[in-house]
């Protein structure tokens, strides 16, 4: 798989902030030298999910699906600020 897109996204993300930990899957893009070296240079620790752990994010994915279908799709927000206010109310 091509690594260029994920490396470009990583570089853009690191230009804006430096996280303490970057969680990845075991795809060849995320284990490539082109991807891991910039993380190491920035002092970012990496965490890789175990093989076959596709359900690790099921709670978070379900939460966002619920928010999308039971709140966001039912309202027309005037602005991002209005949406944020409504979602945190």
Biopython code that builds the backbone (N, CA, C, O; Angstrom):
import numpy as np
from Bio.PDB.StructureBuilder import StructureBuilder

atoms = [
    (1, "UNK", "N", (0.841, -1.180, 0.000)),
    (1, "UNK", "CA", (0.000, 0.000, 0.000)),
    (1, "UNK", "C", (0.886, 1.244, 0.000)),
    (1, "UNK", "O", (1.984, 1.245, 0.557)),
    (2, "UNK", "N", (0.393, 2.283, -0.627)),
    (2, "UNK", "CA", (1.149, 3.527, -0.735)),
    (2, "UNK", "C", (1.232, 4.228, 0.615)),
    (2, "UNK", "O", (0.251, 4.298, 1.355)),
    (3, "UNK", "N", (2.407, 4.739, 0.919)),
    (3, "UNK", "CA", (2.629, 5.374, 2.204)),
    (3, "UNK", "C", (2.570, 6.903, 2.116)),
    (3, "UNK", "O", (2.480, 7.582, 3.139)),
    (4, "UNK", "N", (2.620, 7.438, 0.899)),
    (4, "UNK", "CA", (2.695, 8.884, 0.706)),
    (4, "UNK", "C", (1.578, 9.678, 1.362)),
    (4, "UNK", "O", (1.831, 10.704, 1.993)),
    (5, "UNK", "N", (0.352, 9.212, 1.220)),
    (5, "UNK", "CA", (-0.790, 9.949, 1.775)),
    (5, "UNK", "C", (-0.740, 10.001, 3.299)),
    (5, "UNK", "O", (-0.977, 11.055, 3.890)),
    (6, "UNK", "N", (-0.434, 8.877, 3.936)),
    (6, "UNK", "CA", (-0.413, 8.883, 5.402)),
    (6, "UNK", "C", (0.774, 9.668, 5.938)),
    (6, "UNK", "O", (0.672, 10.282, 7.000)),
    (7, "UNK", "N", (1.899, 9.663, 5.226)),
    (7, "UNK", "CA", (3.050, 10.455, 5.656)),
    (7, "UNK", "C", (2.744, 11.941, 5.519)),
    (7, "UNK", "O", (3.101, 12.728, 6.395)),
    (8, "UNK", "N", (2.092, 12.330, 4.436)),
    (8, "UNK", "CA", (1.705, 13.732, 4.250)),
    (8, "UNK", "C", (0.740, 14.173, 5.353)),
    (8, "UNK", "O", (0.867, 15.273, 5.892)),
    (9, "UNK", "N", (-0.226, 13.310, 5.684)),
    (9, "UNK", "CA", (-1.176, 13.634, 6.749)),
    (9, "UNK", "C", (-0.463, 13.734, 8.099)),
    (9, "UNK", "O", (-0.771, 14.612, 8.905)),
    (10, "UNK", "N", (0.487, 12.833, 8.337)),
    (10, "UNK", "CA", (1.256, 12.873, 9.580)),
    (10, "UNK", "C", (2.052, 14.165, 9.685)),
    (10, "UNK", "O", (2.039, 14.817, 10.729)),
    (11, "UNK", "N", (2.732, 14.537, 8.633)),
    (11, "UNK", "CA", (3.524, 15.772, 8.645)),
    (11, "UNK", "C", (2.640, 16.987, 8.898)),
    (11, "UNK", "O", (3.015, 17.889, 9.648)),
    (12, "UNK", "N", (1.484, 17.010, 8.282)),
    (12, "UNK", "CA", (0.551, 18.131, 8.484)),
    (12, "UNK", "C", (0.064, 18.167, 9.938)),
    (12, "UNK", "O", (-0.043, 19.233, 10.544)),
    (13, "UNK", "N", (-0.229, 16.983, 10.481)),
    (13, "UNK", "CA", (-0.694, 16.918, 11.864)),
    (13, "UNK", "C", (0.395, 17.351, 12.834)),
    (13, "UNK", "O", (0.127, 18.098, 13.775)),
    (14, "UNK", "N", (1.620, 16.890, 12.611)),
    (14, "UNK", "CA", (2.712, 17.251, 13.512)),
    (14, "UNK", "C", (3.075, 18.732, 13.422)),
    (14, "UNK", "O", (3.638, 19.286, 14.366)),
    (15, "UNK", "N", (2.762, 19.372, 12.310)),
    (15, "UNK", "CA", (2.999, 20.806, 12.179)),
    (15, "UNK", "C", (2.056, 21.602, 13.077)),
    (15, "UNK", "O", (2.364, 22.726, 13.473)),
    (16, "UNK", "N", (0.902, 21.009, 13.394)),
    (16, "UNK", "CA", (-0.086, 21.703, 14.214)),
    (16, "UNK", "C", (-0.028, 21.361, 15.685)),
    (16, "UNK", "O", (-0.387, 22.182, 16.529)),
    (17, "UNK", "N", (0.422, 20.150, 16.008)),
    (17, "UNK", "CA", (0.455, 19.706, 17.407)),
    (17, "UNK", "C", (1.342, 18.471, 17.520)),
    (17, "UNK", "O", (1.569, 17.760, 16.541)),
    (18, "UNK", "N", (1.829, 18.234, 18.707)),
    (18, "UNK", "CA", (2.646, 17.047, 18.952)),
    (18, "UNK", "C", (1.991, 16.241, 20.070)),
    (18, "UNK", "O", (2.060, 16.627, 21.237)),
    (19, "UNK", "N", (1.365, 15.135, 19.723)),
    (19, "UNK", "CA", (0.717, 14.325, 20.752)),
    (19, "UNK", "C", (1.748, 13.530, 21.548)),
    (19, "UNK", "O", (2.886, 13.363, 21.111)),
    (20, "UNK", "N", (1.351, 13.054, 22.686)),
    (20, "UNK", "CA", (2.228, 12.202, 23.489)),
    (20, "UNK", "C", (2.288, 10.802, 22.890)),
    (20, "UNK", "O", (3.340, 10.162, 22.901)),
    (21, "UNK", "N", (1.156, 10.326, 22.364)),
    (21, "UNK", "CA", (1.061, 8.972, 21.821)),
    (21, "UNK", "C", (0.310, 9.013, 20.495)),
    (21, "UNK", "O", (-0.660, 9.756, 20.346)),
    (22, "UNK", "N", (0.759, 8.219, 19.542)),
    (22, "UNK", "CA", (0.063, 8.046, 18.263)),
    (22, "UNK", "C", (-0.341, 6.584, 18.162)),
    (22, "UNK", "O", (0.521, 5.705, 18.157)),
    (23, "UNK", "N", (-1.640, 6.308, 18.081)),
    (23, "UNK", "CA", (-2.133, 4.942, 17.988)),
    (23, "UNK", "C", (-2.356, 4.584, 16.531)),
    (23, "UNK", "O", (-3.035, 5.311, 15.807)),
    (24, "UNK", "N", (-1.789, 3.465, 16.097)),
    (24, "UNK", "CA", (-1.884, 3.022, 14.709)),
    (24, "UNK", "C", (-2.345, 1.582, 14.647)),
    (24, "UNK", "O", (-2.362, 0.869, 15.650)),
    (25, "UNK", "N", (-2.719, 1.169, 13.443)),
    (25, "UNK", "CA", (-2.931, -0.258, 13.242)),
    (25, "UNK", "C", (-1.637, -0.844, 12.671)),
    (25, "UNK", "O", (-0.618, -0.156, 12.612)),
    (26, "UNK", "N", (-1.674, -2.100, 12.255)),
    (26, "UNK", "CA", (-0.455, -2.762, 11.804)),
    (26, "UNK", "C", (-0.257, -2.704, 10.297)),
    (26, "UNK", "O", (0.527, -3.476, 9.747)),
    (27, "UNK", "N", (-0.953, -1.804, 9.628)),
    (27, "UNK", "CA", (-0.799, -1.666, 8.183)),
    (27, "UNK", "C", (0.616, -1.264, 7.806)),
    (27, "UNK", "O", (1.321, -0.618, 8.582)),
    (28, "UNK", "N", (1.023, -1.654, 6.603)),
    (28, "UNK", "CA", (2.389, -1.378, 6.165)),
    (28, "UNK", "C", (2.696, 0.110, 6.108)),
    (28, "UNK", "O", (3.852, 0.503, 6.263)),
    (29, "UNK", "N", (1.677, 0.956, 5.887)),
    (29, "UNK", "CA", (1.907, 2.404, 5.879)),
    (29, "UNK", "C", (2.379, 2.884, 7.250)),
    (29, "UNK", "O", (3.271, 3.726, 7.351)),
    (30, "UNK", "N", (1.775, 2.343, 8.295)),
    (30, "UNK", "CA", (2.022, 2.821, 9.653)),
    (30, "UNK", "C", (3.244, 2.195, 10.303)),
    (30, "UNK", "O", (3.687, 2.651, 11.358)),
    (31, "UNK", "N", (3.790, 1.163, 9.692)),
    (31, "UNK", "CA", (4.997, 0.531, 10.228)),
    (31, "UNK", "C", (6.211, 0.853, 9.364)),
    (31, "UNK", "O", (7.316, 0.394, 9.653)),
    (32, "UNK", "N", (6.017, 1.637, 8.309)),
    (32, "UNK", "CA", (7.116, 1.992, 7.415)),
    (32, "UNK", "C", (8.054, 2.984, 8.083)),
    (32, "UNK", "O", (7.663, 3.728, 8.983)),
    (33, "UNK", "N", (9.299, 2.979, 7.625)),
    (33, "UNK", "CA", (10.307, 3.914, 8.134)),
    (33, "UNK", "C", (9.872, 5.350, 7.857)),
    (33, "UNK", "O", (10.081, 6.232, 8.690)),
    (34, "UNK", "N", (9.273, 5.589, 6.700)),
    (34, "UNK", "CA", (8.836, 6.940, 6.333)),
    (34, "UNK", "C", (7.813, 7.492, 7.319)),
    (34, "UNK", "O", (7.712, 8.706, 7.493)),
    (35, "UNK", "N", (7.063, 6.616, 7.960)),
    (35, "UNK", "CA", (6.042, 7.041, 8.924)),
    (35, "UNK", "C", (6.579, 7.073, 10.347)),
    (35, "UNK", "O", (6.261, 7.988, 11.106)),
    (36, "UNK", "N", (7.380, 6.097, 10.714)),
    (36, "UNK", "CA", (7.831, 5.996, 12.106)),
    (36, "UNK", "C", (8.948, 6.972, 12.459)),
    (36, "UNK", "O", (9.018, 7.446, 13.592)),
    (37, "UNK", "N", (9.823, 7.277, 11.496)),
    (37, "UNK", "CA", (10.946, 8.185, 11.795)),
    (37, "UNK", "C", (10.472, 9.580, 12.202)),
    (37, "UNK", "O", (10.981, 10.105, 13.192)),
    (38, "UNK", "N", (9.519, 10.217, 11.491)),
    (38, "UNK", "CA", (9.052, 11.536, 11.935)),
    (38, "UNK", "C", (8.421, 11.502, 13.342)),
    (38, "UNK", "O", (8.562, 12.454, 14.109)),
    (39, "UNK", "N", (7.735, 10.413, 13.668)),
    (39, "UNK", "CA", (7.163, 10.293, 15.015)),
    (39, "UNK", "C", (8.268, 10.228, 16.064)),
    (39, "UNK", "O", (8.211, 10.910, 17.087)),
    (40, "UNK", "N", (9.265, 9.405, 15.798)),
    (40, "UNK", "CA", (10.390, 9.290, 16.733)),
    (40, "UNK", "C", (11.113, 10.618, 16.872)),
    (40, "UNK", "O", (11.471, 11.012, 17.982)),
    (41, "UNK", "N", (11.335, 11.319, 15.758)),
    (41, "UNK", "CA", (12.030, 12.608, 15.783)),
    (41, "UNK", "C", (11.265, 13.649, 16.598)),
    (41, "UNK", "O", (11.865, 14.524, 17.222)),
    (42, "UNK", "N", (9.943, 13.545, 16.586)),
    (42, "UNK", "CA", (9.107, 14.490, 17.340)),
    (42, "UNK", "C", (8.925, 14.061, 18.793)),
    (42, "UNK", "O", (8.304, 14.779, 19.577)),
    (43, "UNK", "N", (9.463, 12.896, 19.158)),
    (43, "UNK", "CA", (9.325, 12.408, 20.528)),
    (43, "UNK", "C", (7.957, 11.821, 20.836)),
    (43, "UNK", "O", (7.533, 11.790, 21.991)),
    (44, "UNK", "N", (7.276, 11.363, 19.814)),
    (44, "UNK", "CA", (5.935, 10.801, 19.977)),
    (44, "UNK", "C", (6.031, 9.288, 20.166)),
    (44, "UNK", "O", (6.618, 8.592, 19.338)),
    (45, "UNK", "N", (5.465, 8.791, 21.234)),
    (45, "UNK", "CA", (5.415, 7.346, 21.463)),
    (45, "UNK", "C", (4.363, 6.743, 20.535)),
    (45, "UNK", "O", (3.373, 7.395, 20.202)),
    (46, "UNK", "N", (4.579, 5.505, 20.124)),
    (46, "UNK", "CA", (3.600, 4.843, 19.265)),
    (46, "UNK", "C", (2.963, 3.676, 19.991)),
    (46, "UNK", "O", (3.588, 3.022, 20.826)),
    (47, "UNK", "N", (1.719, 3.431, 19.661)),
    (47, "UNK", "CA", (0.970, 2.322, 20.222)),
    (47, "UNK", "C", (0.276, 1.635, 19.061)),
    (47, "UNK", "O", (-0.415, 2.282, 18.274)),
    (48, "UNK", "N", (0.456, 0.338, 18.952)),
    (48, "UNK", "CA", (-0.146, -0.416, 17.850)),
    (48, "UNK", "C", (-1.125, -1.428, 18.406)),
    (48, "UNK", "O", (-0.797, -2.202, 19.305)),
    (49, "UNK", "N", (-2.340, -1.412, 17.859)),
    (49, "UNK", "CA", (-3.344, -2.397, 18.262)),
    (49, "UNK", "C", (-2.881, -3.787, 17.856)),
    (49, "UNK", "O", (-2.184, -3.952, 16.855)),
    (50, "UNK", "N", (-3.268, -4.765, 18.625)),
    (50, "UNK", "CA", (-2.924, -6.143, 18.299)),
    (50, "UNK", "C", (-3.651, -6.642, 17.074)),
    (50, "UNK", "O", (-4.714, -6.133, 16.718)),
    (51, "UNK", "N", (-3.089, -7.616, 16.445)),
    (51, "UNK", "CA", (-3.690, -8.212, 15.245)),
    (51, "UNK", "C", (-5.068, -8.782, 15.610)),
    (51, "UNK", "O", (-5.241, -9.450, 16.630)),
    (52, "UNK", "N", (-6.032, -8.493, 14.742)),
    (52, "UNK", "CA", (-7.383, -9.003, 14.968)),
    (52, "UNK", "C", (-8.174, -8.238, 16.019)),
    (52, "UNK", "O", (-9.175, -8.746, 16.525)),
    (53, "UNK", "N", (-7.746, -7.030, 16.357)),
    (53, "UNK", "CA", (-8.416, -6.242, 17.389)),
    (53, "UNK", "C", (-9.350, -5.208, 16.770)),
    (53, "UNK", "O", (-9.412, -4.069, 17.234)),
    (54, "UNK", "N", (-10.065, -5.593, 15.745)),
    (54, "UNK", "CA", (-10.951, -4.679, 15.033)),
    (54, "UNK", "C", (-12.042, -4.104, 15.933)),
    (54, "UNK", "O", (-12.599, -3.050, 15.626)),
    (55, "UNK", "N", (-12.350, -4.771, 17.022)),
    (55, "UNK", "CA", (-13.429, -4.308, 17.900)),
    (55, "UNK", "C", (-12.953, -3.336, 18.969)),
    (55, "UNK", "O", (-13.756, -2.884, 19.786)),
    (56, "UNK", "N", (-11.657, -3.004, 18.982)),
    (56, "UNK", "CA", (-11.134, -2.086, 19.987)),
    (56, "UNK", "C", (-11.867, -0.747, 19.998)),
    (56, "UNK", "O", (-12.057, -0.157, 21.061)),
    (57, "UNK", "N", (-12.277, -0.265, 18.838)),
    (57, "UNK", "CA", (-12.893, 1.059, 18.734)),
    (57, "UNK", "C", (-14.418, 1.005, 18.627)),
    (57, "UNK", "O", (-15.049, 2.011, 18.304)),
    (58, "UNK", "N", (-15.003, -0.137, 18.889)),
    (58, "UNK", "CA", (-16.439, -0.290, 18.661)),
    (58, "UNK", "C", (-17.258, 0.677, 19.530)),
    (58, "UNK", "O", (-18.267, 1.202, 19.059)),
    (59, "UNK", "N", (-16.857, 0.924, 20.769)),
    (59, "UNK", "CA", (-17.616, 1.838, 21.625)),
    (59, "UNK", "C", (-17.597, 3.253, 21.062)),
    (59, "UNK", "O", (-18.636, 3.909, 20.983)),
    (60, "UNK", "N", (-16.413, 3.721, 20.671)),
    (60, "UNK", "CA", (-16.292, 5.077, 20.137)),
    (60, "UNK", "C", (-17.037, 5.208, 18.818)),
    (60, "UNK", "O", (-17.722, 6.205, 18.590)),
    (61, "UNK", "N", (-16.909, 4.212, 17.946)),
    (61, "UNK", "CA", (-17.613, 4.255, 16.669)),
    (61, "UNK", "C", (-19.126, 4.288, 16.873)),
    (61, "UNK", "O", (-19.829, 5.023, 16.179)),
    (62, "UNK", "N", (-19.620, 3.512, 17.804)),
    (62, "UNK", "CA", (-21.054, 3.476, 18.087)),
    (62, "UNK", "C", (-21.530, 4.809, 18.662)),
    (62, "UNK", "O", (-22.610, 5.287, 18.317)),
    (63, "UNK", "N", (-20.729, 5.403, 19.533)),
    (63, "UNK", "CA", (-21.076, 6.706, 20.098)),
    (63, "UNK", "C", (-21.236, 7.750, 18.994)),
    (63, "UNK", "O", (-22.236, 8.467, 18.964)),
    (64, "UNK", "N", (-20.260, 7.841, 18.089)),
    (64, "UNK", "CA", (-20.340, 8.838, 17.018)),
    (64, "UNK", "C", (-21.486, 8.539, 16.058)),
    (64, "UNK", "O", (-22.099, 9.465, 15.527)),
    (65, "UNK", "N", (-21.782, 7.273, 15.829)),
    (65, "UNK", "CA", (-22.925, 6.931, 14.980)),
    (65, "UNK", "C", (-24.221, 7.406, 15.629)),
    (65, "UNK", "O", (-25.095, 7.949, 14.953)),
    (66, "UNK", "N", (-24.343, 7.204, 16.926)),
    (66, "UNK", "CA", (-25.534, 7.650, 17.652)),
    (66, "UNK", "C", (-25.661, 9.167, 17.593)),
    (66, "UNK", "O", (-26.746, 9.686, 17.330)),
    (67, "UNK", "N", (-24.583, 9.872, 17.831)),
    (67, "UNK", "CA", (-24.608, 11.339, 17.773)),
    (67, "UNK", "C", (-25.026, 11.803, 16.382)),
    (67, "UNK", "O", (-25.839, 12.717, 16.245)),
    (68, "UNK", "N", (-24.471, 11.177, 15.357)),
    (68, "UNK", "CA", (-24.777, 11.562, 13.985)),
    (68, "UNK", "C", (-26.247, 11.360, 13.655)),
    (68, "UNK", "O", (-26.888, 12.263, 13.118)),
    (69, "UNK", "N", (-26.793, 10.181, 13.970)),
    (69, "UNK", "CA", (-28.161, 9.869, 13.559)),
    (69, "UNK", "C", (-29.234, 10.421, 14.484)),
    (69, "UNK", "O", (-30.333, 10.738, 14.030)),
    (70, "UNK", "N", (-28.934, 10.542, 15.772)),
    (70, "UNK", "CA", (-29.967, 10.980, 16.711)),
    (70, "UNK", "C", (-29.897, 12.459, 17.061)),
    (70, "UNK", "O", (-30.779, 12.974, 17.748)),
    (71, "UNK", "N", (-28.858, 13.148, 16.596)),
    (71, "UNK", "CA", (-28.762, 14.579, 16.885)),
    (71, "UNK", "C", (-28.446, 15.378, 15.622)),
    (71, "UNK", "O", (-29.255, 16.198, 15.191)),
    (72, "UNK", "N", (-27.302, 15.149, 15.041)),
    (72, "UNK", "CA", (-26.834, 15.990, 13.944)),
    (72, "UNK", "C", (-27.747, 15.926, 12.731)),
    (72, "UNK", "O", (-28.077, 16.965, 12.160)),
    (73, "UNK", "N", (-28.165, 14.734, 12.324)),
    (73, "UNK", "CA", (-28.998, 14.634, 11.122)),
    (73, "UNK", "C", (-30.408, 15.169, 11.326)),
    (73, "UNK", "O", (-31.130, 15.376, 10.350)),
    (74, "UNK", "N", (-30.816, 15.396, 12.563)),
    (74, "UNK", "CA", (-32.165, 15.898, 12.846)),
    (74, "UNK", "C", (-32.243, 17.419, 12.929)),
    (74, "UNK", "O", (-33.335, 17.983, 12.995)),
    (75, "UNK", "N", (-31.080, 18.090, 12.926)),
    (75, "UNK", "CA", (-31.064, 19.541, 13.091)),
    (75, "UNK", "C", (-30.263, 20.216, 11.992)),
    (75, "UNK", "O", (-29.312, 19.647, 11.456)),
    (76, "UNK", "N", (-30.660, 21.427, 11.668)),
    (76, "UNK", "CA", (-29.881, 22.255, 10.755)),
    (76, "UNK", "C", (-29.241, 23.348, 11.586)),
    (76, "UNK", "O", (-29.912, 24.283, 12.024)),
    (77, "UNK", "N", (-27.956, 23.230, 11.800)),
    (77, "UNK", "CA", (-27.237, 24.206, 12.607)),
    (77, "UNK", "C", (-26.844, 25.404, 11.752)),
    (77, "UNK", "O", (-26.456, 25.246, 10.594)),
    (78, "UNK", "N", (-26.944, 26.598, 12.321)),
    (78, "UNK", "CA", (-26.581, 27.820, 11.594)),
    (78, "UNK", "C", (-25.083, 27.961, 11.431)),
    (78, "UNK", "O", (-24.613, 28.576, 10.473)),
    (79, "UNK", "N", (-24.328, 27.393, 12.364)),
    (79, "UNK", "CA", (-22.878, 27.545, 12.327)),
    (79, "UNK", "C", (-22.236, 26.425, 13.146)),
    (79, "UNK", "O", (-22.927, 25.747, 13.906)),
    (80, "UNK", "N", (-20.942, 26.225, 13.004)),
    (80, "UNK", "CA", (-20.258, 25.240, 13.844)),
    (80, "UNK", "C", (-20.399, 25.555, 15.336)),
    (80, "UNK", "O", (-20.493, 24.647, 16.162)),
    (81, "UNK", "N", (-20.413, 26.838, 15.669)),
    (81, "UNK", "CA", (-20.568, 27.234, 17.070)),
    (81, "UNK", "C", (-21.930, 26.799, 17.609)),
    (81, "UNK", "O", (-22.026, 26.297, 18.728)),
    (82, "UNK", "N", (-22.974, 26.990, 16.817)),
    (82, "UNK", "CA", (-24.315, 26.568, 17.220)),
    (82, "UNK", "C", (-24.361, 25.056, 17.413)),
    (82, "UNK", "O", (-24.951, 24.575, 18.381)),
    (83, "UNK", "N", (-23.755, 24.314, 16.518)),
    (83, "UNK", "CA", (-23.719, 22.866, 16.633)),
    (83, "UNK", "C", (-22.991, 22.439, 17.909)),
    (83, "UNK", "O", (-23.468, 21.571, 18.641)),
    (84, "UNK", "N", (-21.847, 23.047, 18.166)),
    (84, "UNK", "CA", (-21.068, 22.734, 19.371)),
    (84, "UNK", "C", (-21.872, 23.038, 20.635)),
    (84, "UNK", "O", (-21.868, 22.247, 21.579)),
    (85, "UNK", "N", (-22.552, 24.166, 20.654)),
    (85, "UNK", "CA", (-23.365, 24.528, 21.818)),
    (85, "UNK", "C", (-24.487, 23.528, 22.031)),
    (85, "UNK", "O", (-24.751, 23.122, 23.163)),
    (86, "UNK", "N", (-25.148, 23.128, 20.958)),
    (86, "UNK", "CA", (-26.247, 22.180, 21.051)),
    (86, "UNK", "C", (-25.761, 20.800, 21.507)),
    (86, "UNK", "O", (-26.408, 20.142, 22.322)),
    (87, "UNK", "N", (-24.633, 20.380, 20.981)),
    (87, "UNK", "CA", (-24.108, 19.054, 21.314)),
    (87, "UNK", "C", (-23.557, 18.971, 22.731)),
    (87, "UNK", "O", (-23.476, 17.881, 23.298)),
    (88, "UNK", "N", (-23.178, 20.101, 23.308)),
    (88, "UNK", "CA", (-22.656, 20.079, 24.681)),
    (88, "UNK", "C", (-23.711, 20.433, 25.719)),
    (88, "UNK", "O", (-23.433, 20.432, 26.919)),
    (89, "UNK", "N", (-24.914, 20.735, 25.262)),
    (89, "UNK", "CA", (-25.984, 21.121, 26.187)),
    (89, "UNK", "C", (-26.536, 19.911, 26.918)),
    (89, "UNK", "O", (-27.445, 20.046, 27.738)),
]
sb = StructureBuilder()
sb.init_structure("model")
sb.init_model(0)
sb.init_chain("A")
sb.init_seg("    ")
for serial, (resi, resn, name, xyz) in enumerate(atoms, 1):
    if name == "N":
        sb.init_residue(resn, " ", resi, " ")
    sb.init_atom(name, np.array(xyz, "f"), 0.0, 1.0, " ", f" {name:<3s}", serial, name[0])
structure = sb.get_structure()
